[in-house]
Amino acid sequence: MESATFGHVREDGLVELPTGVALQFQLIPPPRNQPLRGPGGSREGKLAVCIHPWSWLGGRMNDPVLHSLTGVLQEQGYHILRYNSRAVGRSTGWASFTGFDEGRDLEAIVQWVVREVKDVVISTVVIIGYSHGALITTLHPTLDQDRLPFKLAYVLLSYPLGTRGILTRFKGSYYQQKLDDLVSSGKSKVLVAFGGHDEFTAFGKYNAWAAQLQSKAFEEPDTGEKVLRVLAVPDASHFWLDETHDILCAELSSWLSSL
C-alpha cells in the first residue's frame, strides 16, 4: 500500500485511490448529537464501512440488506461509508475474479476515510461485509491494535461458504486461512451471522464451519470471552427478510455496544 496518497476526491465525486481506481461513494454522518469525548477532550467518532455483494451479480453500494442496517448504525452514532467496488456504477477499473484487487481497494479506502471524516477523531472502525462482501472484508488486515489510533472490528453477513470457490476463482482455501487468522489473532472482534434457509449454503454446513471457527477463536485470558460471536438464525434466508431482519438488527446493536 502506498503511504504518500490516501485518496483524493475528484470534482465528479469519486475518490481516487493509490490502487489505481476511482470509486463512487456515500459518506453518511450520524444524527446530530454530541460525539463522545476521548482522552484530552478530543471528539470521538465511529465509522462503519459497508461492502456490497458480488458485482458480477449486480451487487452495489445501495444493496437493500446493507441499507437496512442504517438505523442501527446511526442509533449507535456511526458515520457510514458505502461505496461501489471497481466497475460498479460510476466506479472505474475492472472487477477481479479472485477479489484480491477489491481487498486492496478496501484497505486503501479505509485509510482514506478515517482522515476524511471531519471534526472528530475516529475511535472505532467496523467493516461490514454482506455475501461476497464478507469475503472481501476478511482480506482487510487486522493490524496491530496497540499501534492503531482506532479499534477495528468485522461483521460477516451471509458469508457465501457454499459458493466460495466459484466466487473467488477457486481460492477458497486462501480465504479460509484469512478468516482463521482473523479469529485466532485476538486483535479484533468478529461477528458472523447466517441463516438456516440460506439459498446458497446448507445450515448444517454453516454450523460445522462455525464450530470450527469457534474452536480456533482467540479467548480473552481475563474474561474467557472469545473474540468471535456467531449468530445462527434457523428461519433466516440469505437476504434477512421480515422477523429475521429484526433479530439481525438486535444482535448487531448489542454487539456494537460491546466494542
C-alpha positions, -999 to 999 in steps of 0.1 A, spaced: 0 0 0 14 34 -9 16 57 20 21 91 2 -15 94 -10 -46 80 8 -72 94 -16 -83 125 -35 -120 133 -41 -124 144 -78 -149 170 -90 -172 143 -101 -174 129 -65 -153 98 -70 -123 92 -46 -91 83 -64 -71 56 -46 -35 46 -48 -46 12 -61 -53 29 -95 -91 32 -94 -116 59 -85 -146 47 -65 -181 61 -62 -191 65 -25 -216 78 0 -204 91 34 -234 95 58 -229 113 91 -246 102 123 -276 121 137 -267 155 151 -257 147 186 -226 153 205 -199 127 200 -182 111 230 -152 128 245 -120 110 243 -86 115 261 -76 151 262 -111 162 254 -110 151 218 -143 145 200 -145 108 192 -164 93 162 -172 58 149 -172 46 114 -189 17 96 -176 6 62 -201 -15 42 -191 -39 14 -217 -50 -10 -223 -84 -27 -206 -96 -59 -205 -70 -86 -208 -97 -113 -243 -105 -100 -254 -68 -96 -240 -60 -62 -239 -23 -55 -235 1 -26 -272 7 -22 -278 -30 -16 -311 -34 4 -297 -56 32 -268 -32 39 -291 -2 35 -315 -17 61 -287 -16 87 -286 23 86 -309 28 115 -290 5 138 -257 21 129 -270 56 133 -285 48 167 -250 38 177 -236 71 164 -217 57 134 -206 75 103 -215 51 74 -193 47 43 -209 28 13 -190 26 -20 -193 9 -53 -165 -15 -59 -144 -13 -91 -165 -13 -123 -198 -8 -104 -219 23 -111 -195 52 -118 -165 35 -102 -136 29 -126 -115 -1 -132 -123 -38 -138 -137 -63 -113 -114 -91 -105 -124 -128 -104 -104 -135 -72 -114 -105 -51 -78 -96 -44 -79 -62 -61 -111 -54 -42 -93 -63 -10 -66 -38 -18 -92 -11 -26 -109 -18 8 -76 -12 27 -70 20 7 -104 34 12 -104 27 49 -71 46 52 -86 75 33 -120 78 51 -106 78 86 -88 110 76 -118 124 56 -143 124 84 -142 160 98 -143 174 133 -139 141 151 -112 115 158 -123 80 146 -120 57 176 -138 26 161 -139 12 126 -163 -17 118 -161 -33 84 -194 -49 74 -194 -73 45 -225 -89 31 -224 -120 9 -194 -117 -14 -186 -86 5 -179 -108 36 -151 -125 17 -136 -91 8 -139 -80 44 -116 -108 56 -89 -95 33 -85 -63 53 -55 -68 77 -63 -68 114 -32 -47 120 -17 -42 155 -45 -28 176 -20 -14 201 -5 8 174 -37 19 157 -55 51 166 -88 32 164 -103 -2 173 -110 -24 143 -139 -49 142 -155 -71 115 -191 -82 106 -196 -111 81 -233 -114 70 -244 -144 49 -208 -154 42 -210 -174 9 -195 -206 22 -213 -228 -3 -202 -209 -34 -169 -195 -21 -147 -214 -46 -167 -202 -76 -168 -166 -64 -130 -165 -58 -118 -185 -88 -111 -215 -66 -92 -195 -39 -114 -208 -12 -86 -222 9 -68 -189 9 -100 -171 21 -105 -197 48 -69 -191 60 -75 -154 61 -107 -160 82 -89 -184 105 -61 -158 110 -87 -132 117 -105 -150 145 -74 -166 160 -52 -134 162 -71 -118 190 -66 -84 175 -103 -77 166 -138 -88 175 -157 -106 147 -195 -111 143 -206 -139 119 -243 -141 110 -260 -167 88 -294 -183 83 -308 -218 82 -327 -211 50 -297 -196 31 -302 -202 -6 -265 -209 -12 -252 -227 19 -268 -256 39 -274 -249 76 -255 -280 86 -225 -269 66 -227 -234 82 -229 -249 117 -200 -272 112 -179 -243 98 -189 -220 127 -179 -247 152 -145 -250 136 -141 -212 137 -151 -211 174 -125 -238 182 -98 -215 167 -111 -182 180 -89 -163 205 -101 -163 241 -95 -133 263 -74 -146 292 -90 -124 318 -127 -128 309 -127 -161 290 -147 -142 263 -140 -152 227 -134 -125 200 -158 -144 177 -196 -142 181 -218 -163 159 -255 -156 152 -273 -186 136 -309 -179 128 -328 -210 117 -355 -192 98 -333 -166 80 -326 -167 43 -295 -152 26 -315 -119 24 -326 -115 61 -363 -108 55 -392 -99 79 -387 -111 115 -353 -124 109 -341 -89 99 -353 -77 133 -332 -105 150 -302 -95 130 -305 -58 139 -310 -65 176 -279 -87 177 -258 -62 157 -269 -34 180 -259 -55 211 -226 -65 195 -217 -29 186 -224 -18 221 -198 -43 233 -170 -28 213 
